[in-house]
Amino acid sequence: MKILITSDFHGNRHQVRKLQEIALKVKPDVFVYVGDLGPIRSKYPTVDSQYKFVKTEIMDKICEMDIKHKIVIPGNTDFYPVNKMFEKEYTDPSKALFVMNRQLTINGINMAFFTTVTYTTHCLKDMEAQNKYEISEELLQKKKSVNHIFSRETPLAESNVVTTSDGLKYDTKYFEIYANFDSLPDHYKQRLQNTMYDQISQFKPTGRTLIFSHAPPYNTNADMCSRKSNAHSGSLDIRKYIEDYQPEAIFSGHIHESVLMSGSHIDNILDTRVYTIGNTGIDGPNLFLKVAFLIYDTETKECERIVENCPPEDLLVTRHFE
């Protein structure tokens, strides 16, 4: 069985078209999209605008591909209300199956799809959770000290745009904004206490198990975000899960610059193979003219990474990685 994997288009329509081309060449049995569909939030700042864009420009294009099983998971920049709408709308894997934190068996192989990312200081908390095994109490307190932002299920009547601690602008008509963790209502505090490890450990490997996670495990090639400072930003909880349960492999996105910084899309945690896509639809100047895919062969257990030239999207964000 051949599995085609990619992620982090962030609304780049050129990468969607390249995906359709690659799918025709590779002819995979399964396609998995590993998170971050939505375009940059400054251009598509509302639940409604993100829903319309992602449905028309990405999800419906995925439905057109002639692949027997097509599974899509969201990432941390995808608004939770949009994800819930897609979860109800896309339920047929022959067209597209949209899932959040779910387990399936395809051709005798157990596949777990994990959406949540480790608690950050610059993204929506809709799709985030704390680590049970945090790297340090100092880091956890730093994460708790920034603004916490949640998508509103129902927009307010009035609009008020504010700049938050992540440097982005949010309209309080569509988002609830809190000064820090301590100011959260109890129901949000309780939700964030359901740790990454608590969530992912519900997936108990039975036979051959593959994990598809938007967030990568900590301290691997998959989460290297700076070569200069040897910095890693993955989840210690996901790493601990891999050490405890030893699935066959994990495939992740989220860290756009991972391959650029580490030099490889492959790593190991004990006997588990760790693969990173290292794709982005928005970052420049080093990455935005490329698109990356993984092709995993379940017979040989080999994973090839292919990179294709791709035009830039007008949603480009200039970032330098070193």
N, C-alpha and C positions, 0 to 999 in steps of 0.2 A: 504494500500500500504506500502511495506517495502523498505526502502532506505538504502543501504550499502555505507558507506563513509570512505575514507582514504586519506592520503596525505604524502608528504615529504619522498618518497622512496629514492630520491637522487641517483638513479642508482643502488640501492640494488636489485639484481636479486632474492635473496632468499625471499625478501618480496613480489615480484611479484608472485612467486610460491605459497606463503602462501595466497595471495589474491585469487588465483584461487581455492585453497582448501576451503577457507572460503565461497566463492561464491557458491560452490557446496553444502555446508552444510546449509547456510542461505536461499538460493534461493530467492534473492531480486527481486523486480520488477524494481528497478532503482539502478544504481551504479553511484556514483559521486567521481571523484578524484579531490582533492582540492589543487593542485599545487605542484611545485618543483619535476619534473620528472628527470631532468638531473643529471648526476654524477658529482663528484667533479671536478672543473674546471682545477685544476693542472694536472689531468690525461686526461681529454677530453677538451682541451682548445679552440677548434675551432668550428665554426658553423657546418662544415661538420662532424666532429667527433661526436659532440653531436647529430646531426640529425640521423646519422646511428645507434648509440647506442640506443637512446630512441625509434626509430622506431622498431628496431629488438627485443630489450630486454624488452620493456614495452608496447608500443602502440599496436603492433601486437599480444602480449599475451592477452591484454585486449579484443581485437576483438574476441578472441577464446572463451570467457566466454559466457555462455548461459543465457543472461540477456536481457530483451526487450529494456531497455533504458540504454545506457552507455555514460556518459558525462565526459569529461576530460577538466580541465582548467590548465593552466601553473602557475608557481610562479615566484618569482623575480630572481631565479637563472637560469631560462630557457631563452635561448637567443631569442630575439625578432624575428630575421629572421627565426629561426627554428619554432617558434610558428606560424608565417604566413604560412610557408609551410604546417604544420600540419592542420591548419585551412582550407586550400584548399583540403587537402588529405582525412581527416576524417570528413565526412559530414553525415554519416548515423548512427543514434543512436542505431540501432540494431547491428551494428558492433562497432563503436565508433564515437562520435560527439565531436570534439575538438572546444572549444569556448573561446572567450575572451570578458569579459564585455557584456554579452548577457542575454536575458530573454526568458524563454520558459514556456509553460503551459503543464503539464503532468497530465492526469487523473483529470483535474479540479483544480489542485494546481499550482499557479504561482511560478516559480522558477527563481531566479536571480543568475547569476554566475559572480563573481567579482574577477578579476585577480590582480589588482594593489595593491602594498603595500605602506605603508607610507615611505616617503623619509628617507633613512638610510645613515650611514656613512661607509658601508663596502660591498655593493653589487652593481651589475650593475644597472644603472639608466634606462635601457631599460623598465623595468616593474614597475617603481616607480613614485610617484607623491607627491607633497607637501600637507601638511594638510592646509585646509582653517582655521581651528581652531587649530593652533599650540599651544602646551603646553606653550612655552615661546619663546620670540624673541632670547634669548641667545642660545637655542637649535637649532633653525632654522639657525642661523648664523654659528653654529658649523657644521651643516650638509652641509651648502653651502661652507665651507672652504676646504673640502677634494677633492681629485681627482674625476672627473666625467667621467664615462666610458660607452661607447655605442658600441654595435655590429655594424660592418660595413655590409652594404647590399652586397657590392662587395669587396672582399679582394684586398689588394695592391699587387704589385709584390715583394716588398722587405720585409724582416722580421727583426724585432727588438724587443727583449724581455725586458720589463722594470718591475720593482717592484713598485706598486702604494701604496697609503696611506692605503689601506685595507690589506696590507701585502702579497697580491697575485701577481703572475707574469702574465702579459698580453703581447701578441704579437701585436705590432701596425699594423701588416699585417691584423689582423682580428678585431681590436678594435680602436676606436677613444678615445684618452685619453686627458683630459683637466685638468689643474692645479686646478681649482675651478669653482664655479658657474659663477663668474664674467668673466671668460675667454671663456665661451660658445658662440658659434654662436647664433644669434637671434632665429633661428628656434628651437633649443633645449631649450632655455630659455622660449619660448612661450609654448612649449610642457609641460614643468615642471610647468608652471603656471596654467594648467588645473588641479585643486586640486582634492584630493580624494573625497571631498564632491560633487564637480561639477560632477564627474563621476558617483558616486554611486546613487546620487539623481535622475538620469534619470530613475531609477527603482522605479516606484510608485506602492506600494502594491495595488492590486485589489483582493478582497476576501482573501483567504488563501495564504500567501506568505512566502516562505522559501528562505533565503539568503545563498548562498555557496560562501564564501570569503576566499581567501588565507590568507589575513591579518585579525587578530582579532580586536575587539573593545578595546579601552583603558580602563585600570583599572578594569579588570575582571580576573577570574581564567584563561581565555583563553590567556592572554598576560603576565602572571607573569613569569619573567625570572630569578628572584633571590628571594629566600625566606629570605635570610640573610638580604638583604637591602630593601625588599619589593618593588622591582623594576618592572615596567611594561613597555612594549615596543610596545603596539598596537597603533591603530589609533584613535585619538580623533574625526576625521571626521566620521569614521564609527560609533562610539558611538553616535555622534550627530544625524546621520541619523536614528539610531535605536530609539533614544528618540523622534525624529520628526514624524516618520512614523509607528513605532511599528509593524514590521512584526512578524509572529508567532515565528520564530526561526532563528538563524544564526549559521552556522557550519563553523569552520575555522581551519587552520593548522598553518604553518609558525613558531610558537614558539615551538620548539621541546620539551623543558623541561617544558611546561606549567602545565601538570598534576603532574609531579614529584615535582614541586615547590609548587603548590597550594593545591595539595591533592585531587582535584576534577575535573571532566570534564564538570561540569555543573555550570552555574551561571545565573543571571537574570539582565536585564536592564529594569526597569519598568515591563511591562507585556510580554516582549520578552525573550524567553529562549536562553541562550548563551551556545553553546557546542564547546569544543575543542577536537581535535583528540590526540594531544600530541605524535606524532610519529616522528621517524627519521630513516633514513637508514644509517647514517654515524657516529653519535656521540657516543663516548665511554668515560669511561667504563660502565656508568650506564644504557645506553639506547640501545646499539647496538645489544643486544641479544634478543630483543623484537620487536614486531610489533603490532600496535594498529588499531582498527577499531571502527566506530560507526554504530549502527543499529537503525534507526529511524522508528517508526511505526506511520503512519499518522492517523490511527484510534484512537489509545490510546494517542498519542502525548508523548509517552515515548521514551527515547533514552538510549540504553544500550551501554556501552563501553566494548569491549572484547580485551584482550591482549594475544598474543600467543608467545611462544618461537620461536626464529628464528636465524639461524646461521649468523655470521658476514659476511660482504662483505669485500673484500680486499681494499676498498676505505675508510677504517675507519679513522676518525679524533678523536684524544683523546682530549676530553673536560670534565671538571669537573663543575658541577652545584651545587650551594649552596645558 
